[in-house]
Amino acid sequence: MIFILKRYYSDPWLRNLDTKILSQHQEDDRHLVVLEETIFYPTGGGQPHDLGSVNGVSLIDVFEKDGVVFHALEHPLQGDDASCVLDWPRRLDHMQQHSGQHLLSAVFHDDYGYRTESFHLGEEYCSIDISTPSLSNEDQIAVETKVNTVVFSNLPLLTYTLSPGERGKVPLRKIPNLDADLRIVEIQGLDYSPCSGTHVSSTSQIGLVKIIKSEKYKGMTRVYFLCGDRALRDYGRKQEVCHNLGSLLSVPEEALHERMALELERKQELEKKILELTNELMDLRAQSIVAQGASPFYLESPNATIEEARQLAHSVLNLATGTVIIRLGERLVLAHNQADTLHLGQLIKEKA
Ligand SMILES: [Zn+2]
């Protein structure tokens, strides 16, 4: 039995570590290294693995098997010493999202009785599926407000282990079936969750928690949210969009919605007007074509769209009997309203 000191649990803020290599071996095209101690969190509990480097060689993956943490590297390591450097922005991001999720799930549970059925921590966004078929906008805002109030309250996050006999000591939000010791992450006095992830030390370190949308999902509701730096970056992006739109339309941010609604209404009216004028124009052109010649009517209209050419042909055939051929650059539109197919092949050959 190998004992590995999991420093990501005992000191989740540790970014560098010098330790010893216990073993390494090749598996497929990567090298799996086991270290005496590690700061690299392996994939688990809904949280993706850490990245970073060991002796300057980049980590591809970190996973745990039978209690042993394996570090997958592109190249083998030399010697016995390992100098580890953690990709700290990635880890801090994961801790902010994961702790934020615990808090969000706790408020949904305590205030509305909604259970969190699953948690996704992705590159772009995080989501939880909660046990309600729908979520009103008012409730969503109320939850978000409460969550951020707890963030600003700077409550400590505590981690400890409970034996099966000690479980009754705390009101667990989710009780697993496992009959083993449980690692508990507590938002002090507010939430007690079995969890194997890494977490911030206090709710204020989660930063802003923003619910960006919610939608129905398999009889539940999927709630998308961003925490900490992700929320800040998202705010920056949205600020830029609002600023650019405001500059474009020359209106202040708060008038954007009303102005856009007006612009869309105006656009629809203009499109309607354009359609009416196009119909009138086609009729006039058709009258002129019919007045100047006889079937087969042939004309070149290189700038027209296929739809416009079809409309024109239709207008001509409303006024005359015969065949219409309209050339649009390389393409031909052909229409007729009599059973005079005898010469159509010949006509196309001539005009093609
Ligand atoms: Zn967790």
Residues whose N, C-alpha, C, O or C-beta is under 5 A from the ligand:
A	BS01	ZN	G45 P194 C195 G197
